[in-house]
Amino acid sequence: QAVLAQGWHRLHARVASPNLPGGASTLVLGQLPRPQRLRIQVEMLGTLLLWVIRLALCYLAGLWAYSIRLYAVINYGKVIHEFDPWFNYRAAEYLAANGAEKFFKWFDHTAWYPLGRPVGTTIYPGMQFASVWIWQALQHFGIDMSLNDVCVFTPAWFGVVATFFLGLLTYETSRSVDAAVVSALIMSIIPAHIMRSVAGGYDNECVAISCLCATFYFWCRSLRSSWSWPWGVVTGLSYFCMVAAWGGYIYVLNMIGLHAAFLIIFRPYDSTLHRAYSLFFIIGTALAIQVPVVGLTPLRSLEQMGPMGVFLWLQILEVLHTIRRYKKMDDAAFRAFSKTVFSAVIAAGVAVAAVLFQMGFFGPISARVRGLFVQHTRTGNPLVDSVAEHQATSPRAYWQYLHYMCYLSPLGWALLLTEPTNSKFFLIIYSAVTYYFSSKMNRLVLLMGPPCCSLGGVAISFIVNWGLGQIGELWKALEGELDAAQEEPQKGSKKGGDAAKTQSSKSKSKKKPKGELLGMLSEIFEPIVEVYHEATGPRRAAGVLSLFVLAYMSVNFYFYCDKMAEAMSQPSIILKARSGALIDDYREAYWWLRDNTPEDSRVMAWWDYGYQINGVAQRTTIADGNTWNHEHIATLGRCLTNPEKKAHNIIRHLADYVLVWTGGGGDDLAKSPHMARIANSVYSDVCPGDPTCSLFGIDQQGNPTKMMSESLLYKLHGHNQKAGVQANPRLFTEAYTSKHNLVRIFKVVNISQESKDFAMDPANRKCDAPGSWYCEGQYPPALQKLIEKRKAFKQLEDFNADQKDKDAEEYQKAYHARMAGKSILSS
């Protein structure tokens, strides 16, 4: 490949050479001797073949990116997976049926009963709009495809898009076509990307990673030359797509801002940076605030003040350099002038920021973001800590999702340092920062996929080119002999010429680089370099060995990724037995609810399952997979962990049915300690003096504690299946148990119709303005005493407030001590 890549360059040199036979300045193949003409034709063919191979590999990358994500469709059919994707699909259905205007004014009273949820202003709608537009386009061209099927295939389609944009980003940062092609091949199958982009996994990240790669590519493209800055417009538009698709847009914004700040500090100032960043920031921010869930956050959030500061910094620098050119200042005068201006600006900025802080203009740093900068792996919020994705990343997880890239990426990172450019600096900073944050939270391994693929592509292309280069020395030797035979020079002049060349090369090799440090390094490594050049045989052997090892690793990597793709394509809503038979208990239970209960039925279940109950069963839920209302989820946890009678006194005012997951594994009984902790974080009487609810659980022998055995969850879970365990038939009656005992549904006896009518009456909803669409429901009067007992949980973002809550601080201290295995007294 390295030999063929030289063909075009040599051909171009011959075409432009004035020293052709006969003094011609234009190459005419027919005038050349036959061996030389044949060699040029072979070189032309080799160059063409090289590009054909590159294009074929690009096609293969797209094919792999699509096909490897279809295991779920092949094995389970066109099914929406997991939990969150069902909410996203339901939102896409509403958008397709009602249009954008009603979508953004959609207040869903069938979720978070009886409060409801303003979906239109609490969702990142980019993926839904993309899916609906694709579906409408297919309908326009007469292609019959349901919206469900479009949503199922959307992750696979955008997996292909992300693959190609990552390849473009790699080319822009490395200026190597081969590295770009290799990185695209890796990106197409790497598990770190597949984990959120399998067909059916209709989650925000599947579209967001494509937007992330596109935004980073366009940003680096805008810095390529002094005339590239108009690409900043496209960067801003791509960033808007990122904002609309995922809350991780803050990461993208800060990444570009950090890169720009680095270039300001460590590189000579260039107006291209000012223009490109200004276009990106102005267009991106202006469009971002149009997304309802974002609003004015870019102007008020502390998490986004850094990029805004970089924007203002660049404006000041551009003004200063403009004044310098106009007044023709020398370096000393310009430094003094800049120091004066920046001192005044910083003083004014600090004063303005202090006033805005006092006014409460800036929003606090969120719990998840703050958790990325603390040492412990617990956030102090039992609701957040109950999600496994929020735990710190283990080394095993890196190997599982990145595999060989764990070894190749550091090599690629080191290679970029050899000849750094503005774009190379971006990939260097991007990969380093992403690695830090991915180590703090397990789910952020997803973000390591793109930079690892880019760095892996750089490393592999280097190894391949080096290995082939060692083998290619034979070709160069043969080529030299052919040139000598055709030119037929005089032996004496040839020897003299060779001697001159040798002497010239020796003199060049003796030239030391400028600078004391570089000269010192040159002297240190000069013997090693000489040995490297002289050891021709070992180098060729090492080149061949490296190619064989790389070939083996490539094949192994592909089959590993293929195996991982199939494993990650198993939807939690459908299981597969060892015999290969499908276990469809969950959907069958939801279908039973849909077909056998009144449409206004309310179903209480742990918050994980709310999205599926809303989407599949089409029934009202008490809570869904969102975590935006901690206190409401705590109330749900109290219902499930309270003694049966106390729980019924609450549930009869909220639900008609209670659904529990059974069957072992990660069922509700396994999750119950989290339920108790979350409930106790708001209702301190659930586990008095014990923030981790250590008395609510099951011992190593499988025996429940007294508190566990009396709980409603334990009674419903083991009803008539465990010795001595039975639900009180005057409170709850069994309505449905799935075929494989994975789901059980109980009907609530003696529900309060008065409370149900109160919650369903639009007159009892609190609207933010007369005639407004934003109308939040209220708890029925019978539960007011319970609601008054709860204390709003002080989450981590509340630590930014001036007024501290002593009880909250004591709770946090005790919680962290217990989770660390310490006693409260010792802490």
Secondary structure as UniProt FT lines:
FT   HELIX           2..16
FT   HELIX           21..23
FT   HELIX           29..31
FT   HELIX           34..67
FT   TURN            68..69
FT   HELIX           71..76
FT   HELIX           84..103
FT   TURN            104..105
FT   STRAND          107..108
FT   TURN            109..110
FT   TURN            113..115
FT   STRAND          117..118
FT   HELIX           119..121
FT   HELIX           126..140
FT   TURN            141..142
FT   HELIX           147..174
FT   HELIX           177..189
FT   HELIX           191..194
FT   TURN            195..197
FT   TURN            199..200
FT   HELIX           204..221
FT   TURN            222..223
FT   TURN            226..227
FT   TURN            229..230
FT   HELIX           231..245
FT   TURN            247..248
FT   HELIX           249..266
FT   HELIX           271..288
FT   TURN            289..290
FT   TURN            292..296
FT   HELIX           297..300
FT   HELIX           302..304
FT   HELIX           305..327
FT   HELIX           331..359
FT   HELIX           367..371
FT   TURN            372..373
FT   HELIX           382..385
FT   HELIX           388..390
FT   HELIX           395..402
FT   TURN            403..404
FT   HELIX           405..416
FT   TURN            417..418
FT   HELIX           422..440
FT   HELIX           442..444
FT   HELIX           445..487
FT   HELIX           491..510
FT   HELIX           516..534
FT   HELIX           536..568
FT   TURN            572..573
FT   STRAND          575..576
FT   TURN            578..579
FT   STRAND          582..583
FT   HELIX           585..596
FT   TURN            599..600
FT   STRAND          602..604
FT   HELIX           607..609
FT   HELIX           610..612
FT   HELIX           613..617
FT   STRAND          620..621
FT   HELIX           630..641
FT   HELIX           644..651
FT   TURN            652..654
FT   STRAND          657..661
FT   HELIX           668..680
FT   TURN            681..682
FT   TURN            684..685
FT   TURN            688..689
FT   TURN            691..692
FT   TURN            694..695
FT   TURN            700..701
FT   HELIX           706..710
FT   HELIX           712..717
FT   TURN            719..721
FT   TURN            723..724
FT   TURN            729..731
FT   STRAND          732..737
FT   TURN            739..740
FT   STRAND          743..748
FT   HELIX           753..760
FT   HELIX           762..764
FT   STRAND          766..767
FT   TURN            770..771
FT   STRAND          775..776
FT   HELIX           781..783
FT   HELIX           784..789
FT   HELIX           796..800
FT   HELIX           806..819
FT   TURN            820..821
FT   TURN            824..826
//
